Amino acid sequence: MLICNDTQVSIRFYCDVLGFEIIDRMDDVGLTGWASLQRGANRIMLSSP
């Protein structure tokens, strides 16, 4: 799991630049608190602190 100060920015980077896709996410009050991304056999999780 990668801890990110701004999960929205990190999600955009991993998806738009590196080609990952969102496979699951949890939103709290309009902000993404956690997301699981996948590209091929690789999966990562992003979380806010």
DSSP file (Angstrom, degrees, kcal/mol; ACC not computed):
  #  RESIDUE AA STRUCTURE BP1 BP2  ACC     N-H-->O    O-->H-N    N-H-->O    O-->H-N    TCO  KAPPA ALPHA  PHI   PSI    X-CA   Y-CA   Z-CA
    1    1 A M              0   0    0      0, 0.0     2,-0.5     0, 0.0    45,-0.2   0.000 360.0 360.0 360.0 134.3    0.0    0.0    0.0
    2    2 A L  E     -a   46   0A   0     43,-3.2    45,-2.4     2,-0.0     2,-0.5  -0.909 360.0-142.2-104.9 127.8    1.3    3.5   -0.9
    3    3 A I  E     -a   47   0A   0     -2,-0.5     2,-0.4    43,-0.2    45,-0.2  -0.792  24.0-173.1 -90.7 126.2    0.3    6.4    1.3
    4    4 A C        -     0   0    0     43,-3.3     3,-0.3    -2,-0.5    -2,-0.0  -0.941  30.9-145.6-123.8 140.3   -0.4    9.5   -0.7
    5    5 A N  S    S+     0   0    0     -2,-0.4     2,-0.4     1,-0.3    -1,-0.1   0.848 102.7  25.5 -68.4 -34.1   -1.1   13.1    0.4
    6    6 A D     >  -     0   0    0      1,-0.1     4,-2.0    41,-0.1    -1,-0.3  -0.860  67.1-176.1-133.6  97.7   -3.5   13.5   -2.5
    7    7 A T  H  > S+     0   0    0     -2,-0.4     4,-3.0    25,-0.3     5,-0.2   0.841  83.3  59.2 -65.9 -32.9   -5.0   10.3   -3.7
    8    8 A Q  H  > S+     0   0    0      2,-0.2     4,-2.2     1,-0.2    -1,-0.2   0.928 108.3  44.9 -61.5 -44.7   -6.8   12.0   -6.6
    9    9 A V  H  > S+     0   0    0      2,-0.2     4,-2.2     1,-0.2    -1,-0.2   0.913 114.8  48.9 -64.3 -42.9   -3.5   13.3   -8.1
   10   10 A S  H  X S+     0   0    0     -4,-2.0     4,-2.7     2,-0.2     5,-0.2   0.902 110.0  51.1 -65.4 -41.5   -1.9    9.9   -7.6
   11   11 A I  H  X S+     0   0    0     -4,-3.0     4,-2.6     1,-0.2     5,-0.3   0.933 110.1  49.7 -61.2 -46.0   -4.8    8.0   -9.2
   12   12 A R  H  X>S+     0   0    0     -4,-2.2     4,-2.9    -5,-0.2     5,-0.6   0.910 112.2  48.7 -59.6 -42.5   -4.6   10.3  -12.2
   13   13 A F  I  X>S+     0   0    0     -4,-2.2     4,-2.0     1,-0.2     5,-1.4   0.960 114.2  43.8 -62.2 -52.0   -0.8    9.8  -12.5
   14   14 A Y  I  <5S+     0   0    0     -4,-2.7     6,-2.6     3,-0.2    -2,-0.2   0.866 123.5  37.0 -64.3 -36.2   -1.0    6.0  -12.3
   15   15 A C  I  X5S+     0   0    0     -4,-2.6     4,-0.8     4,-0.2    -2,-0.2   0.946 124.8  35.2 -80.8 -51.1   -4.0    5.8  -14.7
   16   16 A D  I  <5S+     0   0    0     -4,-2.9    -3,-0.2    -5,-0.3    -2,-0.2   0.869 131.6  26.7 -75.0 -37.6   -3.2    8.5  -17.2
   17   17 A V  I  <<S+     0   0    0     -4,-2.0    -3,-0.2    -5,-0.6    -1,-0.1   0.878 132.0  31.2 -93.7 -43.9    0.6    8.2  -17.3
   18   18 A L  T  4<S-     0   0    0     -5,-1.4    -3,-0.2    -4,-0.1    -2,-0.1   0.515 102.0-118.3 -99.9  -5.8    1.3    4.6  -16.4
   19   19 A G     <  +     0   0    0     -4,-0.8    -4,-0.2    -6,-0.3    -3,-0.1   0.669  56.9 150.8  83.3  17.0   -1.8    2.9  -17.8
   20   20 A F        -     0   0    0     -6,-2.6     2,-0.4    -7,-0.1    19,-0.2  -0.406  33.7-142.9 -76.0 159.4   -3.3    1.5  -14.6
   21   21 A E  E     -B   38   0A   0     17,-2.6    17,-2.5    -2,-0.1     2,-0.4  -0.951  18.8-113.6-121.7 145.3   -7.1    1.0  -14.2
   22   22 A I  E     +B   37   0A   0     -2,-0.4    15,-0.2    15,-0.2     3,-0.1  -0.650  34.8 171.0 -76.0 125.5   -9.2    1.6  -11.1
   23   23 A I  E     -     0   0A   0     13,-2.9     2,-0.3    -2,-0.4    14,-0.2   0.607  68.2  -0.4-108.5 -18.5  -10.6   -1.8   -9.9
   24   24 A D  E     +B   36   0A   0     12,-1.4    12,-3.1     2,-0.0    -1,-0.4  -0.959  63.4 175.2-163.8 151.4  -12.0   -0.6   -6.5
   25   25 A R  E     -B   35   0A   0     -2,-0.3     2,-0.5    10,-0.2    10,-0.2  -0.990  19.9-146.2-157.9 156.0  -12.2    2.6   -4.5
   26   26 A M  E     -B   34   0A   0      8,-2.6     7,-2.3    -2,-0.3     8,-1.4  -0.990  17.8-161.9-127.4 122.2  -13.7    4.1   -1.4
   27   27 A D  E     -B   32   0A   0     -2,-0.5     2,-0.5     5,-0.2     5,-0.3  -0.883   4.4-167.4-108.4 134.1  -14.8    7.7   -1.3
   28   28 A D  E >  S-B   31   0A   0      3,-3.3     3,-2.2    -2,-0.4    -2,-0.0  -0.979  74.8 -22.8-119.7 118.6  -15.4    9.7    1.9
   29   29 A V  T 3  S-     0   0    0     -2,-0.5    -1,-0.1     1,-0.3     3,-0.1   0.883 128.2 -48.0  50.9  46.3  -17.2   13.0    1.6
   30   30 A G  T 3  S+     0   0    0      1,-0.2     2,-0.4    -3,-0.0    -1,-0.3   0.381 120.5 103.4  80.8  -5.4  -16.2   13.4   -2.1
   31   31 A L  E <  S-B   28   0A   0     -3,-2.2    -3,-3.3   -24,-0.0     2,-0.7  -0.881  75.4-118.7-110.8 142.8  -12.6   12.6   -1.6
   32   32 A T  E     +B   27   0A   0     -2,-0.4   -25,-0.3    -5,-0.3    -5,-0.2  -0.698  30.8 175.9 -80.3 118.0  -11.0    9.3   -2.4
   33   33 A G  E     +     0   0A   0     -7,-2.3    15,-2.3    -2,-0.7     2,-0.3   0.686  69.1   8.1 -91.7 -21.5   -9.6    7.7    0.8
   34   34 A W  E     +BC  26  47A   0     -8,-1.4    -8,-2.6    13,-0.2     2,-0.3  -0.981  62.4 179.5-159.7 143.7   -8.4    4.5   -0.8
   35   35 A A  E     -BC  25  46A   0     11,-2.5    11,-3.0    -2,-0.3     2,-0.5  -0.993  17.3-148.9-150.3 145.4   -8.1    3.0   -4.3
   36   36 A S  E     -BC  24  45A   0    -12,-3.1   -13,-2.9    -2,-0.3   -12,-1.4  -0.970  22.4-171.8-113.9 127.9   -7.0   -0.3   -5.8
   37   37 A L  E     -BC  22  44A   0      7,-3.0     7,-2.2    -2,-0.5     2,-0.4  -0.867   4.0-165.4-121.5 152.2   -5.4   -0.1   -9.3
   38   38 A Q  E     +BC  21  43A   0    -17,-2.5   -17,-2.6    -2,-0.3     2,-0.3  -0.998  15.9 176.6-140.8 142.7   -4.3   -2.7  -11.7
   39   39 A R  E >  S- C   0  42A   0      3,-2.6     3,-2.1    -2,-0.4     2,-0.2  -0.881  73.1 -50.3-140.8 108.6   -2.2   -3.0  -14.9
   40   40 A G  T 3  S-     0   0    0     -2,-0.3    -1,-0.0     1,-0.3     0, 0.0  -0.471 124.2 -17.9  62.0-127.9   -1.9   -6.5  -16.2
   41   41 A A  T 3  S+     0   0    0     -2,-0.2     2,-0.4    -3,-0.1    -1,-0.3   0.436 118.7  99.1 -87.5   0.1   -0.8   -8.7  -13.3
   42   42 A N  E <   - C   0  39A   0     -3,-2.1    -3,-2.6     2,-0.0     2,-0.4  -0.760  48.8-179.7 -95.8 131.1    0.4   -5.7  -11.2
   43   43 A R  E     + C   0  38A   0     -2,-0.4     2,-0.3    -5,-0.2    -5,-0.2  -0.978   2.6 179.5-127.4 141.5   -1.9   -4.3   -8.5
   44   44 A I  E     - C   0  37A   0     -7,-2.2    -7,-3.0    -2,-0.4     2,-0.4  -0.964  16.6-144.4-134.8 155.5   -1.2   -1.4   -6.2
   45   45 A M  E     - C   0  36A   0     -2,-0.3   -43,-3.2    -9,-0.2     2,-0.4  -0.977  10.9-161.5-119.9 134.8   -3.3    0.2   -3.4
   46   46 A L  E     +aC   2  35A   0    -11,-3.0   -11,-2.5    -2,-0.4     2,-0.3  -0.929  13.7 176.4-114.0 139.2   -3.3    4.0   -2.7
   47   47 A S  E     -aC   3  34A   0    -45,-2.4   -43,-3.3    -2,-0.4   -13,-0.2  -0.993  28.9-122.0-142.2 147.6   -4.4    5.4    0.5
   48   48 A S              0   0    0    -15,-2.3   -43,-0.2    -2,-0.3   -42,-0.1  -0.565 360.0 360.0 -81.5 155.6   -4.6    8.8    2.2
   49   49 A P              0   0    0      0, 0.0    -1,-0.1     0, 0.0   -44,-0.1   0.511 360.0 360.0 -65.2 360.0   -2.8    9.2    5.5
